[in-house]
Amino acid sequence: MSGFLSGQSHTGSYYAATAKYTQSYPILEDNIEVDVCIVGGGFSGVNCALELKSRGFDVALLEANKIGWGASGRNGGELIRGIGHGLEQFSNQIGEEGVRSLELMGIEAVEIVKARVAEHHIDCDLTMGYCDLAMKGLHIKELQHEFEQLKRNGYQHELRILDKSELGEVIGSEQYAGGMLDMGSGHLHPLNLVTGEAQAASEMGVKIFENSPAVSIRKGDKPVVNTEMGQIRCQYLVLAGNAYIGHKLEPYIGGKVLPAGSYIIGTEPLEDAIANDIIPHNMAFADMSIDLDYYRLSADKRLLFGGLCTYSGKDPKDIIAALRPNMDKVFPQLKNVAIDFKWGGMIGIGANRLPQIGRLPDAPNILFAQAYAGHGVNATHLAGKVIAEALAGQAERFDVFSRVKHITFPGGPLLRSPLLAIGMTYHRLKEALSSG
């Protein structure tokens, strides 16, 4: 995860080992001009490019490494409804209608992914079925509240609150107090999704450049993005690098997102009997603790087990040693199973856990999307659509996001991680002491 440099190949993940879209794109070596330049070749950037191209814009996309190199190609692959956390907190800024708009967009976001996969015939192991896992009674109350809210908003998919005795229908673990089954959420192979989407964008005429990091931006009526070997002049610029944009390239948004580490291990392929014992219906799961575990089966029946979110800016010395005890606690059945893969990456987290979508205050023709707080597979796809709508003259939904204020983490790049690590320690202690 650490030591970000341009030109790196994909991390040694299960996803990279099973990649199906392995095309490469050229380095930008010329000076070109387009309607829209997008910086960042993950879900946000690629989907924004697709949405803009379908609306008739001439689009170029810059990626510092390979398409999907960052969180988009490394994440847990869980496609979960919803955007942000505790949306009611924003009612004083966007009103009750704005909150409801965010709730509905959280449902729509999953449907955007499903439609993208179907339209472009992307082979990414899309499988529906997901369950939130409650650790204590308080979590069950929170799930009941969300269940009722989703029903009020017309959620069309099967939802069911499960007590502890019913959880055995979906998971072979005794660790949880209950859960909520959601057949409108699911899981997929994220690297194959983003690279499949990039292939579709390229075929539509989007100019994609890899190994071409943006090194500086010149603002103005026509922004200019400089790379190491080329330059792009544009009418509009979209910054979609999330945790990798950095404070130096654009301090305004760099200071509002904290890069945090998240890690995954992948077992050897499991025997059918074991796979069916632990996850009988091939669903995805995440628990509701501060330091959440998330996991699912891959297409070849490996358990992909993730968690261990770190805010210190440092990777664990041994990812397997750090994560395996958590996996063995959830699934003691797997104590003798070998681990074939381990990897990590950076996710972008904002202080209020709502995706940050807006314009730079000193350059309204420069837009941005970032800070998905670990729930980016769906939210990134929505962000791409919302930005494209705004550039096409329909900014109502964009404005809902842009009216929300996002604080800048104090202390600059060197102090943001330690400060958030202290804050998260407080929240962990508070959670541990709650009777729930």
N, C-alpha and C positions, 0 to 999 in steps of 0.2 A: 504493500500500500504506500509506504513512505517513499520519499525521494522522487517526486514527480519530475519527469523529464520528457521532452518531446521525442517522438520516434520510437517509443517502446511498443513491443508486441503485447498481445493479450497475456494476462496473468495465467498461472498454471492451474486453472479451474476445471471442474467437470465440464462446464459449458464450452470452454475453449477446446477441450479434448473431443467434444461431440458437435463441433460447429458444422453447419451444413451450407452456410453462405460465406464462402472464403474469398470473395472477390476483393481486389485492392483498387485504390483510387490514387491518382497522381498527386505529387507535391505541387503546390502553387508556385510557379516560377515566372509568372507574367504579371502585368498590371491589367486588371479587367474592371469593367463597370457593370453593375447589375441593379435591379430594383431593390432587392433585399439581400443583405449578407447576414448569415447566421454563424455565430461562433459557438461551437460545441456539437459534437457528433454523437450525442446520446439520444434518448427517447425524446426529450424536449425539442432539440434542434432538428432531428430527422422528421418528426411529425409536424413541426411548424413548416418545414420545407415542403412536405407533402401537401399540407393544407393550402399554403400560399400558391404552390404551382397549380393546384386544381382551380384556383381562382384567377389564374392568368399572369401571375407575377414571374419575373425572371429572377431566379434564386441561385445563390452560391452558398455553400456550407464549408466551413473550415473546421477540421479536427486535428488536434495536436498530435495524436497518436493514431490508433485504428478506430474505426467506427465501433461504438460500444465499449471502448477501452475502460471507461470509468464505471460508475455504479450501475449504469444501464446494462452492462454485460456481465456483472458480477453478483447481482443481488439475489435474494432468496427465490425470486420467480413467483411470488405470491401476488395475485391479482385480486385486490380487496376493495369493496365498495367504500365510498366516503372520501372526503378531502378535509384535512385538518383535524383538530381535536377541540372539543368543547366550543362549537361554533356560536353558542349563545353569548359568549363573552364579547363578540364583535357587534352585537345589536346596537350599542351606543354609537358606533361609527357608520354602520351600513343599514341600520334599521331591521325590523323583523322581516321585511320583504327581501332584503339582502341576504339575511341568514337562510331563509328558505331557498333562495336562488343557489346558494352554496350547497345546501343539502341535496337539491335536485341535480346539480352538476356532479356531485359525488356519485350519484347513481348512474348518470349518463356516461361518466368517464370509463367505466367498465365496458359499456356497450360500444364505445368508440374503439377500444382495443379489439373486441370481438368482430366488429365490422371490418376493421383494417385487416385482420387475419383472413377473413372470408373473402374480401374483395381482391386481395393480392395473392391468395392461395399460399400463405406463409406457413411453412412447416416448422412449428414451434411447440408441439406437444400440448396445445391448449386443452385443459381439462377443467370442467366446472365442479365445484364442491369445496367448501371451506368451513372451518369451525373456529370461532373464538373460544378460548379456554379460560374459565374463571378459576382463580386461585383461592378465593374466599367469598363469603356471602356478599360483601360490598360489590364485588365484581358482578355477581349475578343480578343485583339490583340495577347496575349500570347497563347490563345487557338487556334487561327487561325494558328500561327506558328507551334504549336504541331500537329495540324491536317495535315498540309502540310508535316511535317517530317514523321509522321506515314504513310501517303500515299506513300511517297518516299521509305520507308522501306518495302513496300508490305503488310501493315496491311490488313488482310482478313475480318475483321468484320465491321459491319455498324458503320460509324462515321457521325455525322451531327452537324454542328454549328447551335445553336438555338438563335434567337434574343429574346428580352423580350416578344414580343407578342406570340412567339411560345412555350415559357417555360410552359405555361399552359397545354400543351399536356402531360407533364410528372410530374409536381409538382404543388400543390395547395398553392403557396406562392407568394407574391408580392415583396419579398425582393431582387430580383436579376436582374442584367442587361442583362443576357444572359447565355449561357452554351454550353457544348459540350456533346452530346449523344454518348455513347460508348457501343455497344452491345457485345464487346469482354471482358469487365470487368463485375464484378457483386458482389455478396455477399454470405455469408455462415455462418454456426454456427462454430466458430473457435475451441471451446473446443472439439466438436464432431469430427472435422477434425483431430486434433492432437492426440487425444486418439484413434481414429480409425486407424490412421497411426501407432501408437505405437503397437496396437494389431496385425496389419499386420506384423510389424517388429519382434515382439515376435514369431509369428507363423512361420516366416522364420528362426528363430534360433538366433536372436539378444538377448543377455543377458541384461535385463533391471533391474535396481535396483532403487527403490524409497527410500525416506527418508535417503539418503546416500550422504550427501554433501562432496565434495572434500575439505579437510582441508589443504593439502599441496601437492606440486609437487616436485619431484626430477628429475632434467634433466640429460640427458646422452644418451648413445647409445640405451638404453631401458628405456624410462621415467617410473617413478613410481608415481602413484596417490594414496595418502593415504586418507581414509575416517575415520570416528570415530571408526569403528569396522572392517575395512578390508583394502585391498590393491589390486591395479591392476597394473601389469607390462605389457608394450606394446611396439610394434615397433613404432607406431605413436600415438600421442595424439591430439585430436581435442577439442579446448575450444570453446563451443557454448552456454555459459551462458548469453551473451549479457550484459544487465544492471546489472545483478546479479553476474557476475564474481568477480567484486570488485578489488580494488587496492592491497589488501593484498595477494590474491592468485597469481596474475600475474601482477605486476606493469606496465609492458610495454603496455599491452592492456587496463588495468584498467584505466590508465590515458588518454586514447584516446576516451573514451565514457562517456557521461554524462547521468545519469539516470534522466529522466524527467517524471512528472506525467501526466496522461491523464485519463479522467473520463467519465462515461456513466450513464444515467438514463433510465429506462424502464417503459413505461406506463402500465396501465391495458390493456387487450385486447380491441381493438377498434371495434365499430360496423362497419359492412361492408360499410355502406354509408360514414362514416367518413374516414375510411382507403382509400377508393376509391377516396375521395375528395382530400386528401393530397398527396397520392402517387398512382396514378391510375394504373401504370404498374409494381408495386412491384420492383422498382429500388433502387439502393443505390446512395447517394449523398454526396458530400463534397464541401464546398465553398473554395475560393482561398485566403482568408485572412491569415495573420500571425497567428492569434488566430482562426483557422478554426473550424467550426462546421461540423460534419459528422453524417449522420443518415440514417435509413432504417427501414423497417418493418421486424419483426420476422415472423416465420412460423405461429404463432398463432395471428398475426396482432397486436402486440404491436409496438409502435414506440420506437426504441432504438436510443437515441440521445446522442451524445458524443462531447467532445471538452475540453475546459478549460485547455489546456496544460500548466503546471506549471514547472518552472525551478528553483524554490527556494528550492526544496527538502522537502517542507511542503505540506501536504494535506489540502484542504479547510475544514473549520470547519463543513460545512454542504453542501454536494455535491448537494442535491436537490435544496437548496436555491441558490447555485451558478449557476447551469445549467438551472433551470426551466425558468428564465426570457429569456434566449436565445431561448429556445424551443418555448415559447409563442410568441416571436417576429417573429419567422419564421412561426409558425402555430398558429395564434390566435384562430383557431377552437378548439384547445385542452385545452383551459384555465380551463375548468371544469373537465378534465380527471385526474384520480388519478395516482400517481406514485407508482409502486409496487417494483421496484428494483433500487439500486444505488450501484456503485462500482468504483474502480479505480485501477491503476497499473502503473508500470514503463516501459517506452520505452527507448531505448538506442539511443542517438543522438551524432553524430560526428560533428566536426567543419565544414566540407564541405558537409555534408548530403549524401555522397556516402557510401554504405555498405563497411565495412572494412574486407577484406578477404586476409589473408597472412600467413606468417611463423614468428615465433619469431626469431629475428636476432641472438640470442645466442643459438638457438636450432631449427635447420631447420626441425627436425622431430616432432615439435609441431606446429600445424596449428590453425587458429582461424577464426571465422566469427562473426560479430557483427555490431551494429550501423545502424539499418535499418530506423531510423528517422520517425517511425510511418507508414511506408509502408511495413511492414514485411511479410504479408501473402504470397505474391508472391516471394519477394526477398529471404526469408529464404529457400524456396524450391529450388531456383536456387543455392544458396550458398551450400546447401548440395550436389547437383549434381556436381558443379564445384570442390569442395574439393575431392569428390570421384574420379572424372576424374584425378585430379592431383596425388593422391595416386596410381592410376592404371597406371600412366605413361603418361597421356595426360594433360600436364600442361599449354597448350597455353592460355586457357580462364582464368585459375587461375592467370597466370602471368599478364594478363591485369589488374586485380584488384590489385595484389601485387605491381605493379610498381607505383601506386598512393601513394603519401606521405600523411600521416595523422598526424596533430599536436597533441601534448600532451597538454591538458588543464593545464594552469599554476596554481600553488598554492596548489597542492595536493587536496585530497578529501574534505577538509573543505572549500576551497575557490572556487572550480570549479562551484558549483551551483550559488553562488552569482554573480560571474563574468559573467556567461551566462545570468542570469536574467537581469543584467544591459544591456548586449548586445541586448537581445530580446526587452527590453523596447525601446532602440534606434530604432530598426527595426519597432516596432509598431508605434512610433512617425513618422518615415519617411514615412510609409504607409499611416498614417492618413493625412499627409500634401501633399501627391502626388495628383495631380489633376486628373490623369488617365482618 
